[in-house]
Amino acid sequence: MPTFNGEKYIKNQLDSLCNQIDVEIDLFVFDDNSTDRTLLYVEEYRNKLNIFVKKNHKNSGGTGKNILINLRDFKEERILEYKYFSLCDQDDVWENDKIKRAISFLSSSNASLYFSNLSLWKEDVGVTGLIKKDFPMKKFDYLFEGGSAGCTYVMASKYLLKINRLLQNYPIESKSRVSHDWLLYFLARYEGERVVLDNESRIKYRIHDNNQYGKLSFRKRFSLINNGFYITQIKNNLPFIDKESEEYKIYRLYMKSFISRVYVLLKYNFSLFRKKSKFIYFLFISLVLYKATKISITDFPSALRIYNDKRK
């Protein structure tokens, strides 16, 4: 659980962790230098949960960076003590069978990564809708989108061990922003791990003014992309890609020129996104915001794979 100044909501989430059925939970709290009572509230639950707290000496710069830095810094022997790991936001509320259900999906299909739909939730009015993320996976959908919100992710320990090793040489601290949702899904798919989707929701996804992304309006999403969000995520993925791969070819053509971008979008079209309407939206912003979503082709090769080892 990454935390930062979460005193307003964190007790609700901690209560829902305590209420999980048929599982034993250890809670690892990665606090991003909170200045409120977040950690005091966490301490109140030590008699109910086995809790480990690591407080960053300075703020990491974002939830994604906080999560990835700490997943990288886990000791291998610690990872191997567990069968499964789940990401957990500080401000949501879980149904009491969330983890049990995720483990059932993972174990029955021998999968590495699980994610699900989410229930939109406002505490004063209750559940207001469903965020659907269970669209069928497509061949290259991991290149330009994540799986679901990271707070739905549950991973087999063997996959987290692979993530831990892949991140050892990855310069997380130097990144301006990292979407852990995107990167963890990208690595699972690119590395050939089995991923399972759940068409039900076992999480009340709290919507409030401080959500880092949440359910964005068209205007806010357009602004986010115009400010380089897609390009940043592509740059974050590039170090893990082999130069001879088709994934590299797609990224390179997308960045090379306006004509090559049109070509790759038309050639790969609906294999790039799980939802058709999302591809149409992506097609639109890719062409309209071409200058804002472009990496200089001279810089492109320099971002390539930082690892000497091949995929294992």
Buried (B, 14 or more C-beta within 10 A) or exposed (E): BBBBBBBBBBBBBBEBBEBBEEBEBEBBBBBBBBEBBBBEBBEEBEEBBEBEBEEBEEBBBBBBBBBBBBBBBBEEEBBEEEEBBBBBBBBBBBBBBBBBBBBBBBEEEEBBBBBBBBBBBEEEEEEEEBBEBBBEBBEBBBBBBBBBBBBBBBBBBEBBBBBBBBBEEBEBEEBEBBBBBBBBBBBBBBBEBBBBBBEEBBBBBBBEEEEEEBBEEEEEBBEEBBEBBBBBBBBBBBBBBBEEEEBBBBBBBBBBEEEBBBBBBEEBBBBBBBBEEBBEBBBEBBEEBEEBBBBEEEEBEEBEBEBEEEEE
